[in-house]
Amino acid sequence: MSSSLIGRRLGKYEITELLGQGGMATVYKGYQPDIDRFVAIKVLPPHPGQNAHFVDRFRLEAKTIAGLQHPHILPMHDYGSDGDILYLVMAYVSGGSLKDRIERGPMSVNETEAIVRQVASAMDYAHRRGVIHRDIKPDNILLDAEGHALLADFGIVKLLEGDKTTGLTATGGVLGTPAYMAPEQSQGMSITEKADIYSLGVIVYEMLTGRQPYQADTPMQVMLKHITDPVPSVLEVRGNLPPALEPVMMRVLSKNPEDRYNTASDFAQEFLRALHRDGSDFTLREVSGTGVRTKENSATMTPPARTPVEPAQPVISHQTPAAPMYTGYQHPTGAAPASQGTNPLLLLGGFAIIALLAVIIVLLVVNNGDDNRPSIAANPTSTATSAPPTDLPTTVATSVAAAPTRPAVRTFGRLSYATTSELGDTINLQVSGLSQPPSGQEYAVWLKNTADDSVLGIGMLSLDGLGNGVHRYVDPEGRTLPATYNAVLITTEAEQGDAPSGDVAYSGYTLNDVRDALSNIFVGSDQGFSGGSLYGGALAESELAVIHTSYDHGTHDLFGLHARTEHTVNILMNTLVDYDGNGLAENPGYQLGLGYFLDQIESQLAFDFDAAGARPDLRSDVDRVEACIRNTRQRLSEMNDLEVGWTEITEAEVSEEFAQSEIRKSEGMIRDLIEGVDRNSNNQVEGFFGECGLRQIPNFGMLIGNLNIVAGDQTA
């Protein structure tokens, strides 16, 4: 039946192609002409229990699944039957599945924790409504175009399990996927939501290590290992994870359901805590929030002392006025362009000066056009840095003298940073117009730390006949390269050895302060949580707040709202305020607060932009990061106003409908705070006021480390 449905219609849906086939269902891509959209259609396999009773139960379960409305549950649009074919119509997601991502290798901790948080939230939402998934696995976690997780196939296993009247079973008497099934499910016992939580733990183990915890030759042997074998250590497979993660994984994978976490969000919260908790001689090395630990001078990494704050109302540090909406290009100085007309005489005068300068430049080029003059590459000092000619007319001489003092230097390309596995682990070098290296030699490319003169060879650069070339390098250790090196050298070598031996023909350089700032923000800092990165701390506090913001969607009274407010606001603001009136002021966060980390990040970006070696466009790259910080502060302020505003309403004003509406509003605010907002609907979140948020800080932060390629050795 896998291909026989292609070209047919099921109800109002045209079957266009086969997407996948498994024991649970066959999945097709379908087209819905009336509203011009593609959908995913899951066709259930025919089985002996498919009678009128089964069809009625199918409809009942389908209605239950359709009622699961959550941002991280794949929406079900429709269901129906066509003869003996039963089908479910889901949203079509083109980003692939978590299984596809895992097959590319172990995932960064940043990717893992985001997916854990999202899936755990979806699971808890369904569990509170009495729906157990029964088949949590990477295939059933879809990723949309922006990488957000969507949990799919709720209720499919329950539909196929049938009941005693159908006589339906599967191999071994159970339905599910052996590699991810809880021990009690493998034994055919009655299961609870704790089975789903166990399956999530197996997935997390696989995301971090790239392999499943239990492996064997047959599905039955795998199921037996889940029942009898000890829980394997995640640290034995990936030793650079924080030690605090070990007991968390041991608990979530416990053989006894009662020993596991009560809710998926409880597991997610402890998982996040473990990633950002200090561990003996390990320092938390955050790479885009990845929490990879490395053994390096942890004794010098001391977390800042915390002074508990107990204001009557939470106070947001570094408050800023409301950020204006983006309305188009803004002049770099912030000044609005003049609206009045320009004097035609001034325009004519300007054109005359430009024409005169053009004639002078041509004469200079002609007079210095002999073939024996040194090339720019051979003579890096031959740049336009000389004083203006004294024989120019007064107006022209004055104009040239008033130009910016920074000398005009020809650039031959740029080195930029990208992310392959970890933040900033990839170099993209693009050059043009380079002189060809001497006969028998090639150009070798090196990264350099000018503070300690350490270098890293990253390969040989090939050029075409016009002196153009590109070079890409991915660091095998996954280091954040702009946080380690602040210069690039292009030298002439017969081959690349351990260190440069030839002449430096070209180079790029940025300030030591830039490298140090990127290290503190994205790798590790004395001001971070347990020596972790400043950005990692900001993300950790925010994602913990997300979990608490999403707690208890069933809240319908004032006490429940205030309990949410107490946790969410105290985490984000680092306050200790008793909002629910139970006599306990609770702050389940890391007790530093989002504002603290934003302050620290911003302080790192206060460079001397006029210093020698500072890129002319460094200021504009920093502006993008500061725009994200300002947007985050603004959204934090708005969310605080919303949450604290609930303390001023009375019990009589609270209904379940009101509570649910406000909770959804709060969830949307913190989502925007972290993920940013595509206000101009161009399918990207950009680095200006009103758009980017916390998640974009690493993307724009990497731009700060970019290097312009010039002739000669800038580091000499």
C-alpha positions in Angstrom: 0.0 0.0 0.0 3.0 2.3 0.4 2.9 3.6 -3.2 -0.7 2.7 -4.2 -2.1 5.9 -2.7 0.1 8.3 -4.6 -2.2 10.2 -7.0 -5.3 9.3 -5.1 -7.5 11.5 -3.0 -8.4 10.9 0.6 -11.3 13.2 1.3 -10.2 16.7 0.2 -6.5 15.8 0.1 -4.5 14.9 -2.9 -1.7 12.4 -2.1 1.5 13.6 -3.8 4.4 11.6 -2.5 5.5 9.0 0.1 7.4 10.6 3.0 8.0 7.5 5.2 6.7 4.1 6.3 6.9 2.3 9.6 5.1 -0.1 11.8 2.8 2.5 13.2 1.7 4.3 10.0 2.6 5.2 6.5 3.2 9.0 6.0 2.4 10.8 2.8 2.7 14.4 1.7 -0.7 15.7 0.6 -2.1 18.8 -0.9 -5.2 20.6 0.2 -6.4 22.7 -2.9 -9.1 24.7 -1.2 -6.7 26.6 1.0 -3.5 25.9 -1.1 -1.4 24.2 1.6 0.6 21.0 1.9 -0.1 18.6 4.8 1.3 15.3 6.2 -1.2 12.4 6.1 -0.7 9.5 8.4 -2.4 6.4 7.1 -3.0 3.7 9.7 -2.2 0.1 8.6 -5.2 -2.2 8.2 -5.5 -4.8 10.9 -7.9 -7.5 12.0 -9.5 -5.4 14.8 -10.7 -2.8 12.3 -14.4 -3.1 12.9 -17.1 -0.5 13.8 -16.0 -0.5 17.4 -12.4 0.3 16.4 -13.5 3.1 14.0 -15.5 4.7 16.8 -12.6 4.5 19.1 -10.3 6.0 16.3 -12.6 9.0 16.0 -12.7 9.5 19.8 -8.9 9.3 20.1 -8.5 11.6 17.0 -10.6 14.2 18.7 -8.5 14.0 21.8 -5.3 14.4 19.8 -6.8 17.4 17.9 -7.5 19.0 21.2 -3.8 19.2 22.1 -3.0 22.8 21.3 0.5 23.6 22.3 3.4 25.5 20.6 5.6 22.3 20.6 3.0 19.7 19.6 2.5 19.1 15.9 -1.0 20.4 15.1 -3.6 17.9 13.8 -5.8 19.5 11.2 -8.2 16.8 10.4 -9.0 13.0 10.4 -11.2 10.7 8.4 -11.8 7.4 6.7 -12.0 6.3 3.1 -13.3 2.7 2.9 -11.0 0.7 5.1 -8.4 3.5 5.2 -8.2 5.5 8.4 -6.0 8.7 8.3 -4.9 11.7 10.3 -4.0 15.0 8.7 -1.1 16.8 10.4 0.8 20.0 9.7 3.6 19.5 7.1 7.0 20.3 8.6 10.0 20.5 6.1 12.9 20.7 8.6 13.3 17.0 9.1 13.3 15.1 12.4 15.5 15.0 15.5 16.7 11.6 14.2 18.1 13.3 11.1 20.0 15.7 13.3 21.4 13.0 15.6 22.6 11.0 12.6 25.0 13.9 11.9 26.7 13.3 15.2 26.5 14.3 18.9 24.7 17.6 19.5 25.9 20.6 21.3 24.5 21.1 24.8 22.9 24.3 23.6 20.9 22.4 21.0 20.1 19.7 23.5 18.8 21.9 26.3 16.6 23.9 24.0 14.9 20.7 22.6 14.6 19.2 26.1 12.9 22.3 27.4 10.5 22.5 24.4 9.6 18.7 24.4 9.2 18.6 28.1 6.8 21.5 28.0 4.7 19.7 25.4 4.8 16.4 27.3 3.6 18.0 30.5 0.8 19.7 28.7 -0.4 16.4 27.3 0.1 14.6 30.6 -2.0 17.1 32.5 -4.8 16.3 30.1 -4.5 12.5 30.6 -2.7 11.8 27.3 0.4 9.6 27.3 2.4 9.5 24.1 3.8 5.9 24.5 6.3 6.3 21.6 8.6 9.2 22.4 11.6 8.9 20.0 13.7 11.1 17.7 11.6 10.2 14.7 8.6 11.7 16.4 10.3 15.0 17.3 10.1 17.2 14.2 12.2 20.3 13.7 10.7 23.3 11.9 12.7 25.7 9.7 13.9 27.6 12.7 14.9 24.5 14.6 12.0 24.5 17.1 10.9 21.1 18.2 7.4 19.7 17.5 6.3 16.5 19.2 4.3 14.3 16.8 2.2 11.1 16.8 0.4 11.5 20.1 -2.1 8.7 20.5 -0.9 6.6 17.5 0.3 3.8 19.8 -2.9 3.9 21.8 -4.9 3.6 18.6 -3.0 0.6 17.5 -2.9 -1.1 20.9 -6.6 -1.7 20.7 -8.3 -3.4 23.6 -9.3 -6.9 24.6 -12.1 -7.0 22.0 -9.7 -6.4 19.1 -7.1 -9.0 19.9 -4.4 -6.7 18.4 -0.8 -7.2 19.6 2.7 -6.7 18.2 5.9 -8.6 18.5 6.5 -9.4 22.1 2.9 -8.4 23.0 3.7 -4.6 23.1 3.8 -1.7 20.6 6.5 0.9 20.7 10.1 1.3 19.8 12.4 -1.0 21.8 15.4 1.4 21.9 13.3 4.1 23.7 10.8 2.0 25.7 10.7 2.1 29.5 11.3 -1.2 31.3 7.6 -1.4 32.4 6.5 -0.8 28.9 8.8 -3.5 27.5 7.3 -6.0 30.0 3.7 -5.2 28.8 2.8 -3.7 32.2 0.4 -0.8 32.8 2.2 2.5 32.1 2.0 6.1 33.3 3.5 9.4 32.1 6.7 8.2 33.8 7.3 5.9 30.7 7.3 9.0 28.4 9.8 10.7 30.8 12.1 7.7 30.6 11.9 7.8 26.8 12.9 11.5 26.9 15.9 10.6 29.0 17.0 8.0 26.4 16.7 10.6 23.7 18.8 13.1 25.7 21.5 10.5 26.2 21.5 9.9 22.5 21.6 13.6 21.7 24.6 14.2 23.9 26.6 11.0 23.0 25.4 10.2 19.4 24.4 6.7 20.5 21.7 4.9 22.3 22.3 3.8 25.9 21.4 0.1 25.2 22.4 -1.6 22.0 22.1 -5.3 21.0 21.6 -7.5 17.9 17.8 -7.9 18.2 14.9 -5.7 19.4 14.1 -8.3 22.1 17.7 -8.1 23.4 17.5 -4.3 23.5 14.3 -4.5 25.5 15.9 -6.9 27.9 18.8 -4.6 28.5 16.4 -1.8 29.4 14.9 -4.1 32.0 18.0 -5.6 33.5 21.3 -3.7 32.6 22.7 -0.9 34.8 22.1 2.6 33.6 25.2 3.5 31.5 27.3 6.6 32.4 26.9 9.5 30.0 30.3 10.8 31.2 32.1 7.7 30.1 31.0 8.4 26.5 31.4 12.2 26.6 33.8 13.1 29.3 33.7 16.9 28.8 30.1 17.1 30.2 29.6 18.5 33.7 29.8 15.8 36.5 26.5 17.2 37.9 24.7 15.7 34.9 25.4 12.1 35.9 22.8 11.8 38.8 20.2 13.6 36.7 20.6 11.0 33.9 20.7 8.2 36.4 17.4 9.3 37.9 15.5 9.9 34.6 16.6 6.4 33.4 15.8 4.6 36.6 14.3 1.1 36.2 11.6 1.9 38.8 9.1 4.5 37.6 8.6 5.8 41.1 12.3 6.8 41.2 12.1 9.0 38.1 11.1 12.7 38.0 7.5 13.4 38.6 7.1 15.6 35.5 9.1 16.1 32.3 9.6 19.8 33.3 11.1 18.7 36.6 13.7 16.7 34.6 14.3 19.6 32.2 14.9 22.0 35.1 17.4 19.7 36.8 19.1 19.1 33.4 19.6 22.8 32.9 20.8 23.2 36.5 23.3 20.4 36.0 24.7 22.0 32.8 25.4 25.3 34.6 26.5 24.0 38.0 30.2 24.0 39.0 31.9 20.6 39.2 35.1 20.2 41.1 38.0 20.9 38.8 35.8 21.6 35.8 35.1 25.1 34.5 31.9 25.7 32.6 32.9 26.6 29.1 29.8 28.0 27.4 29.8 28.0 23.7 26.6 29.6 22.6 25.2 28.3 25.8 26.5 24.8 25.2 27.9 24.1 28.6 30.9 22.1 27.4 33.3 21.6 30.3 37.0 21.8 30.0 39.7 21.3 32.6 41.3 24.7 32.8 42.3 26.9 35.7 39.0 26.5 37.5 40.6 27.6 40.7 40.8 31.1 39.4 37.2 31.1 38.3 35.2 32.5 41.2 31.5 33.3 40.9 30.6 36.8 42.0 29.2 37.2 45.5 25.4 37.5 45.5 23.6 40.1 47.6 20.0 39.1 47.9 17.6 41.9 46.9 14.3 42.3 48.7 12.5 45.3 47.3 8.8 46.0 47.6 8.7 45.8 43.8 11.4 44.2 41.6 13.8 46.7 40.2 15.2 46.3 36.7 18.8 47.5 36.5 19.9 49.5 33.6 16.4 50.5 32.5 16.1 52.0 29.1 13.2 53.8 27.4 10.9 51.9 25.1 12.8 50.8 22.0 11.4 52.4 18.8 10.0 50.2 16.1 12.3 49.8 13.1 11.0 52.0 10.3 13.8 51.7 7.8 17.4 52.8 7.4 18.7 55.0 10.2 21.6 57.4 9.8 24.6 56.1 11.7 24.7 59.2 13.8 21.1 58.8 14.8 20.3 62.2 13.2 17.4 62.4 10.8 18.4 63.4 7.2 17.6 67.0 6.4 14.2 67.5 4.9 14.8 70.9 3.2 16.2 71.2 -0.3 20.0 71.5 -1.0 21.4 74.7 -2.3 22.3 74.1 -6.1 25.4 76.4 -5.8 26.7 74.1 -3.1 26.2 71.1 -5.3 28.0 72.7 -8.2 30.9 73.7 -6.0 31.1 70.1 -4.7 31.1 68.7 -8.2 33.9 71.1 -9.2 36.0 70.0 -6.3 35.4 66.3 -7.1 36.3 66.8 -10.7 39.5 68.6 -9.8 40.5 65.8 -7.4 39.9 63.2 -10.1 42.2 65.1 -12.5 44.9 65.3 -9.8 44.6 61.6 -9.0 44.9 60.7 -12.7 48.1 62.8 -13.0 49.6 61.2 -9.9 48.9 57.7 -11.3 50.4 58.6 -14.7 53.5 60.2 -13.2 54.1 57.1 -11.0 53.2 54.5 -13.6 56.6 53.0 -14.3 56.7 49.2 -14.2 59.5 49.1 -11.6 57.5 50.5 -8.8 57.0 48.1 -5.9 53.6 46.3 -5.6 51.4 47.0 -2.6 52.0 43.5 -1.3 55.7 43.9 -1.4 55.6 47.4 0.1 52.8 47.5 2.6 53.7 51.1 3.7 52.9 52.5 0.2 49.4 53.5 1.2 47.6 56.8 0.9 48.9 58.3 4.1 51.0 61.2 2.8 50.1 64.8 3.5 47.9 66.6 0.9 49.8 68.4 -1.9 50.5 72.0 -1.0 50.0 73.3 -4.6 46.3 72.5 -4.6 43.7 75.3 -4.5 42.9 76.4 -1.0 39.4 74.9 -1.0 40.8 71.5 -2.1 43.7 71.4 0.3 41.4 72.3 3.2 39.0 69.5 2.1 41.7 66.9 2.1 43.2 68.0 5.3 39.8 67.8 7.1 39.3 64.1 6.1 39.3 61.5 8.9 42.7 60.9 10.5 42.4 57.1 10.1 44.6 56.3 7.0 42.9 54.7 4.0 44.3 51.2 3.7 43.5 48.9 0.9 41.9 45.6 2.0 42.3 42.4 0.1 39.4 40.4 1.7 38.0 39.4 5.0 38.2 36.5 7.5 34.8 35.8 9.2 33.6 33.2 11.7 30.7 30.8 11.4 29.4 27.8 13.3 29.5 24.2 12.2 29.2 22.3 15.5 30.0 24.8 18.2 29.8 28.6 18.1 32.6 30.2 16.1 34.4 26.9 15.3 34.6 27.7 11.6 36.8 30.1 9.6 35.7 31.5 6.2 38.5 33.4 4.5 37.9 35.2 1.2 40.6 37.2 -0.6 40.9 38.9 -4.0 43.7 40.7 -5.9 46.6 39.0 -4.0 50.0 38.9 -5.6 51.1 35.4 -6.7 53.5 33.8 -4.2 57.2 33.3 -5.4 57.9 30.3 -7.5 58.0 27.0 -5.6 56.0 28.5 -2.7 52.4 28.8 -1.6 50.5 30.9 0.9 50.0 29.3 4.3 47.3 30.6 6.7 47.8 31.0 10.4 45.7 32.2 13.3 47.6 34.1 15.9 47.1 35.2 19.5 49.1 38.4 19.8 49.1 38.3 23.6 51.2 35.1 23.8 52.3 34.8 20.2 50.7 31.3 19.9 49.8 30.3 16.4 47.5 27.7 14.7 48.1 26.6 11.1 44.8 26.2 9.3 45.9 25.2 5.8 47.2 26.4 2.5 45.5 29.1 0.5 45.0 28.4 -3.3 44.6 31.3 -5.7 43.3 31.6 -9.2 45.1 33.6 -11.9 43.6 36.8 -10.7 44.8 36.4 -7.1 41.4 35.4 -5.8 40.8 32.6 -3.3 38.6 31.1 -0.6 39.6 29.0 2.4 37.5 27.2 5.0 38.6 25.7 8.3 36.6 23.9 11.0 38.3 23.5 14.3 38.3 19.8 15.3 38.2 20.8 19.0 35.1 22.9 18.5 36.8 26.0 20.0 35.3 29.5 19.7 38.2 30.7 17.5 37.7 34.5 17.7 37.8 34.1 21.5 41.2 32.5 21.2 42.9 34.3 18.3 42.8 37.9 17.3 45.0 37.9 14.1 45.5 36.0 10.9 48.8 35.7 9.0 49.2 34.7 5.3 52.9 33.7 4.8 54.9 32.3 1.9 55.9 28.7 2.6 57.0 25.6 0.8 54.6 23.8 3.1 52.9 24.4 6.4 54.9 23.4 9.4 54.3 24.0 13.1 55.0 27.7 12.9 55.5 30.4 10.2 59.0 30.5 8.7 58.4 32.6 5.6 57.6 36.3 5.1 54.2 37.7 6.1 52.6 38.9 2.9 49.2 39.7 4.2 47.5 39.8 7.6 44.4 40.8 9.6 44.3 42.0 13.2 41.9 43.1 15.8 42.3 44.4 19.4 43.3 42.1 22.2 40.4 43.6 24.0 38.0 42.2 21.4 39.4 38.7 21.8 39.2 38.9 25.6 35.6 40.2 25.4 34.4 37.4 23.2 36.1 34.9 25.5 34.3 36.3 28.6 31.0 36.6 26.8 31.0 33.2 25.1 33.6 30.9 26.7 34.1 31.7 30.4 34.4 34.6 32.8 35.2 35.2 36.5 31.9 37.1 36.5 29.9 34.2 35.1 28.0 31.5 37.0 30.7 29.2 38.4 33.2 30.5 35.9 30.8 30.0 32.9 30.3 32.4 30.1 28.2 35.5 30.5 25.9 34.7 27.6 25.5 31.1 28.9 24.4 32.6 32.3 21.9 34.9 30.6 20.5 32.0 28.6 20.3 29.7 31.6 18.4 32.2 33.7 16.0 32.9 30.9 15.4 29.2 30.0 14.7 28.4 33.7 12.2 31.2 33.7 10.6 29.7 30.6 10.0 26.4 32.4 8.4 28.2 35.4 6.4 30.5 33.1 4.8 27.4 31.5 4.1 25.7 34.8 0.5 24.6 35.5 -1.6 25.6 32.5 -4.5 24.6 34.7 -4.0 27.6 37.0 -7.4 29.3 37.5 -7.1 31.1 40.8 -5.2 34.1 42.1 -2.8 32.1 44.3 -1.8 30.0 41.3 -1.1 33.1 39.2 1.0 34.7 42.0 3.0 31.5 42.5 4.0 31.6 38.8 4.8 35.3 39.1 7.0 34.6 42.2 9.1 32.1 40.4 9.3 33.7 37.0 10.0 37.3 38.2 12.4 36.3 41.0 14.4 34.2 38.5 14.7 36.9 35.9 15.1 39.9 38.2 17.1 38.1 41.0 14.7 39.3 43.6 13.2 37.6 46.7 9.6 38.7 46.8 6.7 36.6 48.3 4.0 37.2 45.6 1.8 34.3 46.6 1.6 35.2 50.3 2.7 31.9 51.7 5.4 33.4 53.8 8.2 32.0 51.5 10.0 34.2 49.0 11.3 31.6 46.4 13.9 32.1 43.7 14.6 28.8 42.0 17.0 30.3 39.5 20.8 30.7 39.7 20.3 33.9 41.7 22.1 36.3 39.6 19.3 37.4 37.3 19.1 38.2 33.6 19.8 41.9 34.1 23.1 41.1 35.8 24.4 39.2 32.8 23.2 41.8 30.3 25.1 44.4 32.3 28.3 42.3 32.2 28.0 41.6 28.5 27.5 45.2 27.7 30.5 46.3 29.8 32.7 43.9 27.8 31.8 45.8 24.6 33.1 49.2 25.7 36.1 49.1 23.3 38.3 52.0 22.3 37.0 52.3 18.7 39.7 54.8 17.8 42.6 52.6 19.0 45.2 51.5 16.5 44.2 48.1 15.0 40.5 48.7 15.6 38.5 47.9 12.4 36.7 50.9 10.9 33.4 49.0 11.0 33.9 47.5 14.5 31.4 50.0 16.0 28.6 49.0 13.6 29.1 45.3 14.5 29.0 46.1 18.2 25.8 48.1 17.6 24.0 45.0 16.5 24.8 43.2 19.7 23.8 46.2 21.8 20.5 46.4 19.9 19.8 42.8 21.0 20.7 43.7 24.6 18.4 46.7 24.5 15.5 44.7 23.0 16.0 42.1 25.7 15.9 44.7 28.4 12.8 46.3 27.0 10.9 42.9 26.8 12.1 42.0 30.3 10.6 45.3 31.6 7.3 44.7 29.8 7.1 41.1 31.1 7.8 42.3 34.6 5.0 44.9 34.4 2.6 42.2 33.2 3.5 39.6 35.9 3.7 42.1 38.8 0.4 43.7 37.6 -1.4 40.5 38.5 -0.7 41.3 42.2 -3.0 44.3 42.0 -6.1 42.4 40.8 -8.7 40.8 43.2 -9.9 37.2 43.4 -13.3 38.3 42.0 -11.6 39.4 38.8 -9.9 36.1 38.2 -11.5 33.5 36.0 -9.9 30.4 34.4 -10.3 32.1 31.0 -8.5 35.2 32.3 -5.8 33.2 33.9 -5.2 31.1 30.7 -5.1 34.3 28.6 -2.6 36.0 30.8 -0.4 32.9 31.0 -0.3 32.6 27.2 0.6 36.3 27.0 3.4 35.8 29.5 4.7 32.8 27.5 4.7 34.8 24.3 6.6 37.6 26.0 9.4 35.4 27.2 9.6 33.6 23.9 10.1 37.0 22.2 12.6 38.0 24.8 14.7 34.9 24.0 14.0 34.3 20.3 13.5 37.8 19.0 10.7 39.0 16.7 10.7 39.2 12.9 8.8 42.5 12.8 9.3 43.3 9.1 8.3 39.8 8.1 11.4 39.0 5.9 11.9 35.6 7.5 14.9 36.6 9.5 15.5 38.2 12.9 17.9 41.1 12.4 20.2 43.1 14.5 18.3 46.3 15.1 15.9 47.7 17.7 12.6 45.9 17.9 13.8 42.6 16.3 16.7 40.6 17.7 16.7 39.1 21.2 18.9 37.0 23.4 19.3 34.1 21.0 20.8 36.4 18.3 23.6 37.7 20.5 26.1 34.9 19.5 25.3 35.3 15.8 26.1 39.1 15.8 28.8 38.6 18.5 30.9 36.6 16.0 30.9 39.5 13.6 32.9 41.5 16.2 35.9 39.2 15.7 36.0 39.5 11.9 39.4 40.5 10.4 40.1 42.7 7.4 43.0 41.4 5.2 45.7 44.0 4.4 49.2 43.8 3.0 52.1 43.2 5.3 52.2 42.2 9.0 49.9 44.2 11.2 51.0 42.3 14.3 54.7 43.2 13.9 
